[in-house]
């Protein structure tokens, strides 16, 4: 018995320590299971109600500044990056030719007003001539009637009666011609005054065109924004429609987000959106909403649409553009965005009461400017002044 005791002690001493591998494996499995459960709970309770994409970019209006008349650039009022307000002068063209044309139009209008006044005077003169001719006819008719009575009694000869008849016929013919001339002159001024006469209106229209051409030698900013893409130089001869520069109103930007077609199932107009940008990071979250969903995929409206009627066709998930508009302008003032910046958008799909496509036509212009309305109003003032100056005092 005493000889076996040391052997048992040796066997106990050589046994390896318990391995921790099994414990770590069980711990890893437990973490994976808990993570899967947590992810499943998050997805079914919250995650599945959001759709996001990083294929989204800032877009906006790029208002091209183009001349409406040909001319030579003599002044440039703003350069790339400058802030301009609506109505600020951007470019000036040489006014010499336009000034000469305007002066000719003013002189033509003044001359036309005086000529039309002459037409009214002709009517008055023709009316007086008709009255005189009528008196002459009455006199000739009375002479003829008197001589006819005398001829019946043999007091005068038949020749004298014939002369009286010829005189009456001549007076009647002269009165008819005078009446026709009166009607001709009257038709030229019927139901009009000098200012509304067609000749004056035509001359006024020529003056308006010349005045607008003179005003259009100065190009102004149609909207408030920042100048970009300036290509024009001083001394350059420009033609109507040529793109000289652009004005970008950065306070009216939006996001064009391209979603996979599989993401559009529950997406509706009006759903709230969170937008983050690469330039500011996740610390700045813009509040926005879905303005519209595209009516076609990006490839369908490309310059060369894809043609899939081939033997080597491979299905590709298409993307549909959605317009995201910002709902808090103050955020854009504090953190301005530029055209083309990359963004990340997350659409909240909880509220699905909105339509997938717009249901109402717009009742007001989406974009407009009134900087050109005053130009014609000033032209009308010049016309009224010229007409008044050439009327009788």
Order of alpha helices (4+ residues) and beta strands (2+ residues): alpha-alpha-beta-beta-beta-beta-beta-alpha-alpha-alpha-beta-beta-beta-beta-beta-beta-beta-beta-alpha-beta-alpha
